[in-house]
Amino acid sequence: MTSRVLLVSPATSASSRQARFDDGGSIDDIGAARARAAAGSLPVAVRVLTSPVARCRETAAALGLDGVPAPRLAGLDMGRWRGRTLDEVGAAEPEAVGRWLTDPGCAPHGGESVRDLCKRVARWLADAQAVAGRTLAVVEPEVVRAATVKALDLPVAAFWRLDVPPLTVTELSGRSGRWNLRLGRPPAAPDADY
């Protein structure tokens, strides 16, 4: 049995435009318009999930999807850095930011480490492989990165080398504990062969 997982990154928000660690904010007007324009372009899925944060739920709704929030697909817990920009944190805690960006096991913000996020997403992917058919999930970019790290058996340090643009689709297909990766493309790509 082959399982397919489509990971859709959320539309833009004021936080994402400012490189702000998730502050629970909504998608912006431009992001909402782009998501509405892509509504109906994604393939039918046997289940639709979202990260529990507002911008993922709102992106799903704008895409015309009725997603169920899945706590295991939450973005990286940034602890006391939540809601602050990377520049603000870097100015206040330069050594901590340096450690965080170079050591995947480090969580100086009191939240979750990148390594722990990757483990959490890997466990979810293992469960997702048992689902026949297609799963579509609107998730934070770091969840897409963690899934990619797992799918390709990359070292966790590769997490920071993966860019996930807003409102793109990353597709995984897998069986027997192995995943293949089809990297992000716009949901309304004219040559999509879903």
Residue pairs with C-beta under 8 A, 6 or more apart in sequence:
1 132
1 175
2 173
2 174
2 175
3 128
3 129
3 130
3 131
3 132
3 133
3 134
3 135
3 173
3 174
3 175
4 133
4 134
4 135
4 171
4 172
4 173
5 125
5 128
5 134
5 135
5 136
5 137
5 147
5 171
5 172
5 173
5 174
6 42
6 43
6 45
6 134
6 135
6 136
6 137
6 169
6 170
6 171
6 172
7 137
7 139
7 143
7 144
7 147
7 169
7 170
7 171
7 172
8 42
8 59
8 60
8 63
8 136
8 137
8 138
8 139
8 167
8 168
8 169
8 187
9 138
9 139
9 140
9 141
9 144
9 164
9 165
9 166
9 167
9 168
9 170
9 184
10 16
10 27
10 31
10 51
10 53
10 55
10 56
10 58
10 59
10 138
10 139
10 140
10 141
10 166
10 167
11 27
11 28
11 30
11 31
11 32
11 34
11 35
11 55
11 58
11 59
11 62
11 166
11 167
12 27
12 28
12 30
12 31
12 34
12 166
12 167
13 25
13 26
13 27
13 28
13 31
13 55
14 20
14 25
14 28
15 21
15 22
15 23
15 25
15 55
16 55
16 166
17 28
18 85
19 85
19 86
19 87
20 83
20 84
20 85
20 86
21 78
21 81
21 82
21 83
21 84
21 85
21 86
21 89
22 53
22 55
22 75
22 78
22 82
22 83
22 140
23 82
23 83
24 53
24 54
24 83
25 54
25 55
26 54
26 55
26 58
27 35
27 54
27 55
27 58
27 59
27 62
31 55
31 59
31 62
31 166
31 167
32 58
32 62
34 167
35 59
35 62
35 63
35 167
36 62
36 63
37 188
38 63
38 167
38 186
38 187
38 188
39 62
39 63
39 64
40 64
41 187
41 188
41 192
42 63
42 65
42 136
42 169
42 187
42 194
43 134
43 136
43 194
44 134
45 133
45 134
45 135
45 136
46 131
46 132
46 133
46 134
46 135
47 68
47 131
47 133
47 135
47 136
48 60
48 65
48 66
48 67
48 68
48 135
48 136
48 137
48 138
49 67
49 68
49 69
49 70
49 73
49 135
49 136
49 137
49 138
49 139
50 56
50 57
50 59
50 60
50 67
50 68
50 69
50 70
50 73
50 137
50 138
50 139
51 57
51 69
51 70
51 73
51 74
51 75
51 137
51 138
51 139
51 140
51 143
52 69
52 70
52 71
52 73
52 74
53 74
53 75
53 140
56 67
56 138
56 139
56 140
57 67
57 69
57 138
59 138
59 167
60 66
60 67
60 138
61 67
63 138
63 187
65 136
65 138
67 136
67 137
67 138
70 124
70 137
72 120
72 121
72 123
72 124
73 121
73 124
73 137
73 139
73 143
74 140
74 143
75 139
75 140
75 141
75 142
75 143
76 111
76 112
76 114
76 117
76 140
76 142
77 111
77 112
78 109
78 111
78 112
79 107
79 109
79 110
79 111
79 112
80 109
80 110
80 111
81 89
81 109
81 111
82 109
82 111
86 97
89 96
89 97
89 109
90 97
93 108
96 108
96 109
97 108
99 106
99 108
100 106
100 107
100 108
100 109
100 114
101 160
104 113
104 114
104 115
104 118
104 156
104 157
104 159
105 113
105 114
105 115
106 113
107 113
107 116
112 120
114 142
114 146
114 156
114 159
114 160
115 156
117 142
117 143
117 146
118 146
118 149
118 150
118 156
118 159
120 146
121 143
121 146
121 147
121 150
122 146
122 150
125 147
125 150
125 151
125 172
125 174
125 179
126 177
128 135
129 174
129 175
129 177
137 143
141 164
142 159
144 162
144 164
144 170
144 184
145 159
145 162
145 164
146 159
147 170
147 172
148 154
148 162
148 170
148 181
149 155
149 156
149 158
149 159
149 162
150 179
151 172
151 174
151 179
151 180
151 181
152 179
152 181
164 170
164 184
165 184
167 186
167 187
168 184
168 185
168 186
168 187
169 184
169 185
169 186
169 187
170 181
170 182
170 183
170 184
171 181
171 182
172 179
172 180
172 181
172 182
173 179
173 180
173 182
174 180
185 192
